[in-house]
Amino acid sequence: MAAATEEILEHLAAVSFVAGRDARAALPAVAPLGAAAELRYLETGRDLFFYDREAGKGFFHGTADLVAAFGGLDPWLEQSRVFLTQRGTFRAAVGFFAQAASLRQTLGVEAELVWFDLGARWLAQHVDSAAAYFRLPVLTLFGSEGVAGLQALMAPAEALLQGRLGLGTYLQGALRVRALCGLEGVAEWARRGADVLAAGRVRGEAWFRLESDEARSFLLEILPGFRLGVHKRLFLLLLQAWTGLHPPLEDGEWSAEGGRAFVETDGRSLFVPAVMPDGEEALLAVYHTGAHLAFGSYEEGAIHALFRELGMAHPPLDAEQRVTWRPLFAQFGQDLLRFQMIFDLCEDLRVDACLDREMPGYVARLLRLAQQRGRPAGEAGSYYDAALGMLTQYRAGTLPDDLAALAHPHSSIVDSFRVALARYGETDLPSLDLADRAHAYLPGRSPNAARPVYPTRRHLPRDEMELDGDGGLGAAGHEEEPREMPQEAAGNDPDLEIPPEDIQGTGGRVGAGIPMPAKVTGAGRGVKGPPGGFAYREWDYRHQSYKEGWARVHERALREEDGAEAAALAKEYAGVLRRMKRALQAQKPTRMAPLRRQFEGEEPDLEAAVQYVAERRAGHAPKANIYLQRRPRQRDTAVLLLADLSTSIMAAADGGARIVDRLRAAMLLFGEALVEVGDPFALYGFASKYRDEVLLYPIKRFGDPFDARRRAVLGGLSGRLATRMGAAVRHSTVLLQKHPAQRRLLLILSDGRPADYDDGGDSRYLQEDTRMAVKEAQDRGVHAFCVSLDPRGGEYLPLVFGPGHYLVLPHIDSLPQRLPEIYLRLRGHQS
């Protein structure tokens, strides 16, 4: 060993025992290259170690692999010295030494050179970005596109650095976008992201991390594949032709990063993803999932029998009266996914056999597509092969006896469960996890128990099916109530001039107050809302973020008037009104507030008088504002009454009276009370038809008199549409803020939980949005209080309005007299 080499080794050992040990351990890999190479190697290692210990250790630890991969010291030794040109490069250096050898061996010389050159350029511009680049696994970075793919992936990043976006943030989203949308999608996503970044750094970083709604929405726009949205109507017509069903097709909750896209059902609707691989799979998925509805997978009696097989008296239900499936599989413990897959194999075979009898050639199409896609890797492949084998045997008529029984026209889901139990104890199908399960299904099939489901009634033969309001066939198992049309008084309600729809549920109180999921099918489905209006954001609890500009509020005048009804109500409640006016005298201002420094008054203002005398003696000529006056103190309170005018108010309540009759009387007495007490007030109603058509009906604005015309409008009130409460609360808050007052009260009158036709049956979605709207109102100085007629209001109102900020009236007949009392009590508490 040369003296110069030994001197460097001793120097390293003197500085650090670890450095000396690691250098001597690495030297045998370099020794065959000659003494000059040893010296050059140790000089670089010494410089790196003195620059940063971690960089030096990475250099020595990676030496053997680097020499073997590069066939010597070149060019990696010179590449190593690049990390001495900037401060703080040790993290990038560690990543380089850990990966350069494997990259050279795996992808070749050109790939390593391009990889290093790109990283070196970033090292000169932004050290933290270079660290993120070199530490990222190289196979992940290159993907399947090779050198050209890496260069295309990195091309947009340099321009973004001018907007102060680091490479680590860019790559966090770019790699995911490339995996989903390809390199062209990355370029388009980065171009749009540059504009977002220019508008605001925080917003731009959220875009490039794919953390914002706008980024995820854009990703769905550029995602390749077949888009179901524009084909929904055609798919529904085809499903109806073959199965006799016409269930709503709702947007599912699948995201671009959510793995494999499935069509699912909750027993009433079909939930479709935004994009599927191709049109054939999308159509087969709609057929197959619809067939589960048509052929009894969610039939109520069968589900009860299914749970009785496990000794359970009845299936567990959630708050929406939907069946939750997990207890059915929980007895299998850690093996529950394996049994669930076997059960799905059996039930899917039964359902597909039923559909194949109605639609000749369906199974052949399913087999052809499954064979084209090919067997997935891992444990999922075993289940994929099992499903293919069952369908192949079905077509050939060679199914074993237990599976052949499932292909019988009178088989049920209970038979599938029994066969699955028997096969579970015999089959050698492996256990699998959720990631494998997603790939184990044939194209078009999906997990059958992924969602809680509404049990359906026994499926009727086609010739006995009921028609929906659009002339189509109703959804399987949904027993519909006859819809009462809103009454008209003078003029026509513009809301009635919409395409015919079948409204299933109202989002409000129906009869006894059970909230029904708001849902709509028919010709009016998908109609875009009117232009204009006021855009408001909406809270999505699933993503814990706002959808900006998502809901749109339109103010629309009510043309219905019924002065005779208003007069009749005034006569009916005349006694209540007289008692109320007497009680209001106690609410008249009685506290005397002092007005100081007046020219005249009942008594001297002592402080002003002293100041007056002092200024006179000083030679000034002050004004003689030395008296004090006392005047009644006025409470400065403004109130906006916001009444729910959804279809459900037309229903009959306890005792035979309709909700709308009591609502008219309550608002009329409320107006009379506010006129008597002298507080500024406004009366509004609200209803909704999808997120882009939330309608606010001004009955009396703050500046309007409470005259015969406003009373006539109250007399003609009727129900319409659904209950998107959050947007209505936000718009009402804005209206209250425009009115000058020290205290602002938003009094909400409702008969059910918030719901709309496009809420996907998720009762929590609009409930959470309303909670956030109430919180926003409070932050702006508006106190929101809800008076509810829903007997089940205690289940959700504390979550929405908070304890003490709501009242559930047990008897609707008490509403007219209670509403003014409630306001006066709230008014008194605010004083």
LUMBAVO-451583 format. One record per residue (C-alpha): z, x, y; residue in one letter; residue number from 1. Coordinates in steps of 0.5 Angstrom, whole numbers, plus 500, padded with zeros to 3 digits. Example, Ala and Ser with C-alpha at 12.3 -4.5 7.8 and 13.67 -1.06 7.14 Angstrom:
<pts>
> 516_525_491_A_1
> 514_527_498_S_2
</pts>
This chain:
<pts>
> 500_500_500_M_1
> 498_503_507_A_2
> 503_505_512_A_3
> 501_500_517_A_4
> 501_494_512_T_5
> 509_496_510_E_6
> 511_497_517_E_7
> 508_490_518_I_8
> 512_487_512_L_9
> 518_491_514_E_10
> 518_488_521_H_11
> 517_481_519_L_12
> 523_482_514_A_13
> 527_484_520_A_14
> 526_478_524_V_15
> 526_473_518_S_16
> 528_474_511_F_17
> 524_468_510_V_18
> 518_471_513_A_19
> 518_478_509_G_20
> 519_474_503_R_21
> 513_469_504_D_22
> 509_475_506_A_23
> 510_479_500_R_24
> 509_473_496_A_25
> 502_472_499_A_26
> 500_479_499_L_27
> 497_479_492_P_28
> 492_474_493_A_29
> 489_479_499_V_30
> 490_486_495_A_31
> 484_485_491_P_32
> 480_485_498_L_33
> 482_492_500_G_34
> 487_495_505_A_35
> 483_494_511_A_36
> 483_486_509_A_37
> 491_487_508_E_38
> 492_489_514_L_39
> 488_484_518_R_40
> 491_479_514_Y_41
> 498_481_515_L_42
> 497_482_523_E_43
> 494_475_523_T_44
> 500_472_519_G_45
> 505_476_524_R_46
> 502_473_530_D_47
> 502_466_527_L_48
> 510_467_525_F_49
> 512_470_532_F_50
> 508_464_535_Y_51
> 511_459_531_D_52
> 515_460_525_R_53
> 512_453_522_E_54
> 505_455_523_A_55
> 507_462_520_G_56
> 510_459_514_K_57
> 504_455_513_G_58
> 499_461_513_F_59
> 503_465_508_F_60
> 504_459_503_H_61
> 497_457_503_G_62
> 494_464_503_T_63
> 493_464_495_A_64
> 489_457_495_D_65
> 485_459_502_L_66
> 483_466_499_V_67
> 480_462_492_A_68
> 477_457_496_A_69
> 473_461_501_F_70
> 472_467_496_G_71
> 476_472_501_G_72
> 478_471_508_L_73
> 472_469_512_D_74
> 472_465_516_P_75
> 479_462_515_W_76
> 482_468_518_L_77
> 479_467_524_E_78
> 479_460_524_Q_79
> 487_461_524_S_80
> 487_465_530_R_81
> 485_459_534_V_82
> 492_456_533_F_83
> 494_462_538_L_84
> 490_459_544_T_85
> 495_453_546_Q_86
> 502_452_546_R_87
> 505_447_541_G_88
> 499_447_536_T_89
> 504_449_530_F_90
> 503_442_527_R_91
> 496_442_528_A_92
> 496_449_524_A_93
> 500_446_519_V_94
> 495_441_517_G_95
> 490_446_517_F_96
> 493_451_512_F_97
> 495_445_508_A_98
> 488_442_507_Q_99
> 482_447_509_A_100
> 482_450_502_A_101
> 482_443_498_S_102
> 476_440_503_L_103
> 472_447_502_R_104
> 472_446_494_Q_105
> 471_438_494_T_106
> 466_437_500_L_107
> 463_444_501_G_108
> 462_449_506_V_109
> 459_445_511_E_110
> 464_439_511_A_111
> 470_445_512_E_112
> 466_448_518_L_113
> 464_441_522_V_114
> 472_439_520_W_115
> 474_445_523_F_116
> 470_445_529_D_117
> 471_438_531_L_118
> 479_440_531_G_119
> 478_446_535_A_120
> 475_442_540_R_121
> 480_437_541_W_122
> 485_443_540_L_123
> 483_445_547_A_124
> 483_438_550_Q_125
> 489_435_547_H_126
> 494_438_543_V_127
> 497_432_540_D_128
> 491_429_538_S_129
> 489_435_535_A_130
> 495_435_531_A_131
> 494_428_529_A_132
> 487_430_527_Y_133
> 489_436_522_F_134
> 494_432_519_R_135
> 490_426_517_L_136
> 488_427_510_P_137
> 481_429_510_V_138
> 479_425_504_L_139
> 481_419_508_T_140
> 478_422_515_L_141
> 471_423_511_F_142
> 471_417_507_G_143
> 465_416_503_S_144
> 460_417_509_E_145
> 460_425_509_G_146
> 459_430_515_V_147
> 455_425_519_A_148
> 460_419_518_G_149
> 465_424_520_L_150
> 461_426_527_Q_151
> 460_418_528_A_152
> 467_416_527_L_153
> 469_422_532_M_154
> 464_421_537_A_155
> 467_415_541_P_156
> 474_418_542_A_157
> 472_424_547_E_158
> 470_419_552_A_159
> 476_415_551_L_160
> 480_421_552_L_161
> 478_420_559_Q_162
> 482_414_559_G_163
> 488_417_557_R_164
> 487_415_550_L_165
> 490_420_544_G_166
> 486_421_538_L_167
> 492_419_534_G_168
> 492_412_537_T_169
> 484_411_536_Y_170
> 484_414_529_L_171
> 490_409_527_Q_172
> 485_403_528_G_173
> 478_406_527_A_174
> 479_408_520_L_175
> 481_401_519_R_176
> 475_398_522_V_177
> 470_403_519_R_178
> 473_401_512_A_179
> 472_393_514_L_180
> 466_393_518_C_181
> 462_400_517_G_182
> 461_405_522_L_183
> 456_401_526_E_184
> 462_396_527_G_185
> 467_402_529_V_186
> 462_404_535_A_187
> 462_396_537_E_188
> 469_396_537_W_189
> 470_402_541_A_190
> 465_400_546_R_191
> 469_394_547_R_192
> 476_397_547_G_193
> 474_402_553_A_194
> 473_396_557_D_195
> 480_393_555_V_196
> 483_400_556_L_197
> 480_400_563_A_198
> 483_394_564_A_199
> 490_396_562_G_200
> 493_402_558_R_201
> 498_398_554_V_202
> 493_393_553_R_203
> 488_398_551_G_204
> 493_402_546_E_205
> 494_395_543_A_206
> 487_394_542_W_207
> 486_401_538_F_208
> 492_400_534_R_209
> 489_393_532_L_210
> 496_390_534_E_211
> 493_385_539_S_212
> 490_378_538_D_213
> 484_380_542_E_214
> 483_386_537_A_215
> 484_382_531_R_216
> 479_376_534_S_217
> 474_381_535_F_218
> 474_384_528_L_219
> 473_378_525_L_220
> 467_377_530_E_221
> 463_384_527_I_222
> 466_383_520_L_223
> 460_383_515_P_224
> 459_378_510_G_225
> 458_370_510_F_226
> 461_366_515_R_227
> 464_359_513_L_228
> 465_356_520_G_229
> 458_354_521_V_230
> 457_351_514_H_231
> 463_347_514_K_232
> 460_340_514_R_233
> 454_342_509_L_234
> 459_345_504_F_235
> 464_338_505_L_236
> 457_334_504_L_237
> 456_338_497_L_238
> 463_338_495_L_239
> 463_330_496_Q_240
> 457_329_493_A_241
> 459_333_486_W_242
> 467_331_486_T_243
> 467_325_491_G_244
> 472_328_496_L_245
> 472_329_503_H_246
> 478_334_505_P_247
> 479_337_511_P_248
> 476_344_512_L_249
> 481_348_516_E_250
> 481_355_518_D_251
> 486_359_513_G_252
> 491_365_515_E_253
> 487_370_512_W_254
> 486_376_517_S_255
> 481_382_517_A_256
> 486_386_514_E_257
> 489_381_509_G_258
> 485_384_503_G_259
> 481_379_499_R_260
> 479_373_502_A_261
> 481_366_498_F_262
> 480_359_499_V_263
> 486_355_498_E_264
> 489_348_499_T_265
> 496_345_500_D_266
> 494_339_496_G_267
> 491_335_502_R_268
> 486_340_506_S_269
> 482_346_504_L_270
> 484_353_508_F_271
> 478_357_508_V_272
> 477_365_511_P_273
> 473_367_517_A_274
> 469_371_512_V_275
> 467_371_505_M_276
> 463_377_501_P_277
> 457_372_501_D_278
> 454_365_501_G_279
> 454_364_493_E_280
> 462_366_493_E_281
> 464_362_499_A_282
> 460_355_496_L_283
> 463_356_489_L_284
> 470_357_492_A_285
> 470_351_496_V_286
> 467_347_489_Y_287
> 473_350_485_H_288
> 478_349_490_T_289
> 476_342_491_G_290
> 476_341_484_A_291
> 483_343_483_H_292
> 484_337_488_L_293
> 479_332_484_A_294
> 482_334_477_F_295
> 489_333_478_G_296
> 492_340_479_S_297
> 497_337_484_Y_298
> 498_330_482_E_299
> 505_328_483_E_300
> 506_325_476_G_301
> 503_331_473_A_302
> 507_336_477_I_303
> 514_332_475_H_304
> 512_333_468_A_305
> 511_340_469_L_306
> 518_342_472_F_307
> 521_337_466_R_308
> 518_342_461_E_309
> 523_347_464_L_310
> 529_342_464_G_311
> 528_341_472_M_312
> 529_333_474_A_313
> 524_334_479_H_314
> 520_339_483_P_315
> 524_343_489_P_316
> 521_341_496_L_317
> 521_344_503_D_318
> 522_341_509_A_319
> 515_338_509_E_320
> 516_335_502_Q_321
> 511_340_499_R_322
> 512_342_492_V_323
> 515_350_492_T_324
> 512_353_486_W_325
> 516_359_485_R_326
> 522_356_481_P_327
> 516_354_476_L_328
> 515_362_475_F_329
> 522_365_477_A_330
> 525_364_469_Q_331
> 520_370_468_F_332
> 524_375_472_G_333
> 520_381_473_Q_334
> 514_378_469_D_335
> 513_372_473_L_336
> 506_375_476_L_337
> 504_376_469_R_338
> 505_369_467_F_339
> 503_366_473_Q_340
> 496_369_472_M_341
> 496_367_465_I_342
> 497_360_467_F_343
> 492_360_472_D_344
> 487_363_467_L_345
> 488_356_463_C_346
> 488_352_469_E_347
> 482_355_472_D_348
> 478_354_465_L_349
> 481_346_465_R_350
> 478_345_472_V_351
> 472_349_471_D_352
> 470_345_465_A_353
> 471_338_469_C_354
> 467_341_474_L_355
> 462_343_470_D_356
> 461_336_467_R_357
> 460_333_473_E_358
> 456_339_476_M_359
> 451_342_470_P_360
> 450_349_471_G_361
> 456_350_475_Y_362
> 460_355_470_V_363
> 453_359_469_A_364
> 453_360_476_R_365
> 460_363_476_L_366
> 459_367_470_L_367
> 452_370_473_R_368
> 456_372_480_L_369
> 462_375_476_A_370
> 457_379_472_Q_371
> 454_382_478_Q_372
> 460_384_481_R_373
> 463_388_475_G_374
> 470_389_473_R_375
> 475_391_478_P_376
> 479_397_476_A_377
> 486_398_474_G_378
> 490_392_471_E_379
> 486_387_474_A_380
> 480_388_470_G_381
> 484_386_464_S_382
> 485_379_467_Y_383
> 478_379_470_Y_384
> 475_380_462_D_385
> 479_375_460_A_386
> 477_370_465_A_387
> 469_372_463_L_388
> 471_371_456_G_389
> 474_364_456_M_390
> 468_362_460_L_391
> 463_365_456_T_392
> 466_362_450_Q_393
> 466_355_453_Y_394
> 458_356_454_R_395
> 457_358_447_A_396
> 462_352_444_G_397
> 466_357_441_T_398
> 473_357_445_L_399
> 479_357_440_P_400
> 483_351_439_D_401
> 488_351_444_D_402
> 483_353_450_L_403
> 478_348_447_A_404
> 483_342_448_A_405
> 483_344_455_L_406
> 476_343_456_A_407
> 477_336_454_H_408
> 476_331_459_P_409
> 483_328_459_H_410
> 487_334_459_S_411
> 492_336_465_S_412
> 495_341_468_I_413
> 501_340_463_V_414
> 497_342_458_D_415
> 495_348_461_S_416
> 502_350_462_F_417
> 504_349_455_R_418
> 498_353_453_V_419
> 500_359_458_A_420
> 507_359_455_L_421
> 504_360_448_A_422
> 499_365_450_R_423
> 504_369_454_Y_424
> 508_370_448_G_425
> 502_373_444_E_426
> 497_376_449_T_427
> 497_383_450_D_428
> 495_382_458_L_429
> 499_387_462_P_430
> 504_386_468_S_431
> 501_387_475_L_432
> 503_387_482_D_433
> 500_383_488_L_434
> 495_388_490_A_435
> 492_388_483_D_436
> 493_380_482_R_437
> 488_379_488_A_438
> 482_383_485_H_439
> 484_380_478_A_440
> 480_373_479_Y_441
> 473_371_478_L_442
> 469_370_485_P_443
> 470_363_487_G_444
> 477_363_484_R_445
> 484_364_487_S_446
> 491_363_486_P_447
> 493_356_485_N_448
> 500_356_487_A_449
> 500_361_493_A_450
> 502_355_498_R_451
> 507_349_498_P_452
> 503_343_496_V_453
> 503_336_498_Y_454
> 503_332_491_P_455
> 498_327_490_T_456
> 497_320_487_R_457
> 494_319_481_R_458
> 486_321_482_H_459
> 482_314_482_L_460
> 475_314_479_P_461
> 470_315_484_R_462
> 468_307_484_D_463
> 475_306_486_E_464
> 476_311_492_M_465
> 477_309_499_E_466
> 473_310_504_L_467
> 475_314_510_D_468
> 474_312_517_G_469
> 467_316_518_D_470
> 464_312_512_G_471
> 466_318_507_G_472
> 471_319_501_L_473
> 478_320_503_G_474
> 482_326_501_A_475
> 484_326_494_A_476
> 491_323_493_G_477
> 493_322_500_H_478
> 495_315_501_E_479
> 493_313_508_E_480
> 496_308_513_E_481
> 492_303_517_P_482
> 491_305_524_R_483
> 493_301_529_E_484
> 488_302_535_M_485
> 491_303_542_P_486
> 491_296_546_Q_487
> 487_296_552_E_488
> 489_292_559_A_489
> 484_293_565_A_490
> 479_298_564_G_491
> 477_302_558_N_492
> 481_308_556_D_493
> 476_314_556_P_494
> 480_317_550_D_495
> 477_312_546_L_496
> 470_314_548_E_497
> 470_319_543_I_498
> 466_320_536_P_499
> 469_316_530_P_500
> 475_320_527_E_501
> 480_319_521_D_502
> 486_321_524_I_503
> 491_322_518_Q_504
> 498_322_521_G_505
> 500_323_528_T_506
> 504_328_529_G_507
> 510_323_531_G_508
> 514_318_529_R_509
> 511_313_524_V_510
> 515_307_522_G_511
> 522_310_520_A_512
> 521_316_524_G_513
> 518_321_519_I_514
> 513_326_522_P_515
> 507_326_519_M_516
> 502_332_519_P_517
> 496_331_524_A_518
> 490_332_521_K_519
> 483_329_522_V_520
> 476_329_519_T_521
> 470_325_520_G_522
> 464_326_526_A_523
> 469_328_531_G_524
> 471_334_527_R_525
> 470_340_531_G_526
> 467_337_537_V_527
> 468_342_543_K_528
> 473_340_549_G_529
> 471_338_556_P_530
> 469_344_561_P_531
> 474_345_566_G_532
> 482_344_566_G_533
> 488_349_566_F_534
> 488_355_561_A_535
> 495_356_558_Y_536
> 497_361_553_R_537
> 500_359_546_E_538
> 505_363_542_W_539
> 504_364_535_D_540
> 510_366_531_Y_541
> 506_368_525_R_542
> 504_374_529_H_543
> 510_374_534_Q_544
> 505_374_540_S_545
> 501_370_545_Y_546
> 494_367_545_K_547
> 492_368_552_E_548
> 488_362_555_G_549
> 488_359_548_W_550
> 490_351_550_A_551
> 487_348_556_R_552
> 490_342_560_V_553
> 486_337_563_H_554
> 489_332_568_E_555
> 486_325_567_R_556
> 487_318_570_A_557
> 489_312_566_L_558
> 485_306_568_R_559
> 489_301_564_E_560
> 493_297_568_E_561
> 497_291_566_D_562
> 501_288_572_G_563
> 503_282_568_A_564
> 506_286_563_E_565
> 510_290_568_A_566
> 512_283_572_A_567
> 515_281_565_A_568
> 519_287_563_L_569
> 522_287_570_A_570
> 524_280_569_K_571
> 527_281_562_E_572
> 531_287_564_Y_573
> 533_284_571_A_574
> 540_284_569_G_575
> 540_291_567_V_576
> 537_293_573_L_577
> 542_289_578_R_578
> 548_293_574_R_579
> 544_300_574_M_580
> 543_299_582_K_581
> 551_297_583_R_582
> 552_304_579_A_583
> 548_308_583_L_584
> 552_307_589_Q_585
> 557_312_586_A_586
> 551_317_586_Q_587
> 550_316_593_K_588
> 551_322_597_P_589
> 559_322_599_T_590
> 561_329_600_R_591
> 560_331_608_M_592
> 557_338_609_A_593
> 558_341_616_P_594
> 553_343_621_L_595
> 555_349_625_R_596
> 554_351_632_R_597
> 551_344_635_Q_598
> 551_342_642_F_599
> 555_336_641_E_600
> 560_333_635_G_601
> 566_331_632_E_602
> 570_337_633_E_603
> 570_344_636_P_604
> 567_350_632_D_605
> 572_355_633_L_606
> 568_361_631_E_607
> 562_359_636_A_608
> 567_357_641_A_609
> 571_364_641_V_610
> 564_367_641_Q_611
> 562_363_647_Y_612
> 568_365_651_V_613
> 568_372_650_A_614
> 560_372_652_E_615
> 562_368_658_R_616
> 568_373_660_R_617
> 563_379_659_A_618
> 558_376_664_G_619
> 553_373_660_H_620
> 550_366_660_A_621
> 551_364_653_P_622
> 549_357_650_K_623
> 554_352_649_A_624
> 553_351_641_N_625
> 560_350_640_I_626
> 561_343_636_Y_627
> 561_342_629_L_628
> 558_336_626_Q_629
> 559_333_619_R_630
> 553_329_615_R_631
> 553_327_608_P_632
> 550_332_603_R_633
> 544_331_600_Q_634
> 543_333_593_R_635
> 536_337_593_D_636
> 533_335_586_T_637
> 526_334_583_A_638
> 525_331_576_V_639
> 518_330_572_L_640
> 519_325_567_L_641
> 514_327_561_L_642
> 512_322_556_A_643
> 509_323_549_D_644
> 503_318_549_L_645
> 501_320_542_S_646
> 498_314_537_T_647
> 505_314_534_S_648
> 508_310_540_I_649
> 504_304_537_M_650
> 508_303_531_A_651
> 513_298_530_A_652
> 520_300_530_A_653
> 527_298_527_D_654
> 528_290_529_G_655
> 520_289_530_G_656
> 519_291_537_A_657
> 514_297_538_R_658
> 516_303_541_I_659
> 511_303_546_V_660
> 514_296_549_D_661
> 521_300_550_R_662
> 517_306_553_L_663
> 514_302_558_R_664
> 521_298_560_A_665
> 524_305_560_A_666
> 519_308_565_M_667
> 519_302_569_L_668
> 527_302_570_L_669
> 527_310_571_F_670
> 522_309_576_G_671
> 527_304_580_E_672
> 533_308_579_A_673
> 530_314_582_L_674
> 527_310_588_V_675
> 534_307_589_E_676
> 538_314_589_V_677
> 532_317_593_G_678
> 531_323_589_D_679
> 523_326_589_P_680
> 520_324_582_F_681
> 514_324_578_A_682
> 511_320_572_L_683
> 506_323_567_Y_684
> 504_322_560_G_685
> 501_327_555_F_686
> 497_327_549_A_687
> 492_332_545_S_688
> 486_332_541_K_689
> 486_340_539_Y_690
> 488_346_543_R_691
> 482_345_548_D_692
> 483_338_550_E_693
> 491_337_552_V_694
> 491_331_556_L_695
> 496_330_562_L_696
> 496_323_565_Y_697
> 499_322_572_P_698
> 502_316_573_I_699
> 506_317_579_K_700
> 505_324_582_R_701
> 511_327_587_F_702
> 507_324_593_G_703
> 505_318_591_D_704
> 509_311_592_P_705
> 512_307_586_F_706
> 508_301_588_D_707
> 505_295_584_A_708
> 499_299_582_R_709
> 504_305_579_R_710
> 508_299_576_R_711
> 502_296_573_A_712
> 499_303_570_V_713
> 506_303_566_L_714
> 505_296_564_G_715
> 498_298_561_G_716
> 501_304_557_L_717
> 498_305_550_S_718
> 498_310_545_G_719
> 493_316_543_R_720
> 491_322_540_L_721
> 497_327_538_A_722
> 502_331_541_T_723
> 501_339_543_R_724
> 507_339_547_M_725
> 508_346_549_G_726
> 501_346_553_A_727
> 504_340_557_A_728
> 511_343_558_V_729
> 507_349_561_R_730
> 503_345_566_H_731
> 509_340_568_S_732
> 513_347_569_T_733
> 507_349_574_V_734
> 507_342_577_L_735
> 515_342_578_L_736
> 514_349_581_Q_737
> 510_347_587_K_738
> 515_342_589_H_739
> 520_344_594_P_740
> 527_343_591_A_741
> 533_347_589_Q_742
> 534_344_582_R_743
> 528_342_578_R_744
> 529_338_572_L_745
> 523_336_566_L_746
> 525_330_562_L_747
> 521_330_556_I_748
> 521_323_552_L_749
> 518_324_545_S_750
> 518_320_538_D_751
> 517_326_534_G_752
> 516_333_533_R_753
> 510_337_536_P_754
> 503_337_532_A_755
> 496_337_533_D_756
> 490_336_529_Y_757
> 488_343_529_D_758
> 495_346_527_D_759
> 493_347_520_G_760
> 499_343_517_G_761
> 504_348_519_D_762
> 509_344_523_S_763
> 513_350_525_R_764
> 507_353_529_Y_765
> 507_348_535_L_766
> 514_347_534_Q_767
> 515_355_536_E_768
> 510_354_541_D_769
> 514_349_545_T_770
> 520_353_544_R_771
> 517_359_548_M_772
> 514_354_553_A_773
> 521_351_554_V_774
> 524_358_555_K_775
> 519_360_560_E_776
> 520_354_564_A_777
> 528_356_564_Q_778
> 526_363_566_D_779
> 522_359_572_R_780
> 528_355_574_G_781
> 526_349_571_V_782
> 531_345_566_H_783
> 528_342_560_A_784
> 531_336_557_F_785
> 529_332_551_C_786
> 530_325_549_V_787
> 528_323_542_S_788
> 527_317_538_L_789
> 526_321_532_D_790
> 532_320_527_P_791
> 530_327_524_R_792
> 530_330_531_G_793
> 537_334_529_G_794
> 533_338_524_E_795
> 528_341_530_Y_796
> 530_339_537_L_797
> 536_345_537_P_798
> 531_350_535_L_799
> 526_348_541_V_800
> 531_346_546_F_801
> 537_349_544_G_802
> 544_345_543_P_803
> 546_341_549_G_804
> 539_340_551_H_805
> 537_334_547_Y_806
> 539_327_545_L_807
> 537_323_539_V_808
> 537_316_541_L_809
> 539_312_534_P_810
> 537_305_537_H_811
> 530_305_540_I_812
> 532_298_544_D_813
> 537_302_548_S_814
> 532_307_551_L_815
> 530_302_557_P_816
> 538_302_560_Q_817
> 540_309_557_R_818
> 534_313_560_L_819
> 536_312_567_P_820
> 543_314_565_E_821
> 541_320_562_I_822
> 538_322_568_Y_823
> 544_321_573_L_824
> 548_324_568_R_825
> 544_331_568_L_826
> 543_330_575_R_827
> 551_330_576_G_828
> 552_336_572_H_829
> 547_340_576_Q_830
> 550_338_583_S_831
</pts>
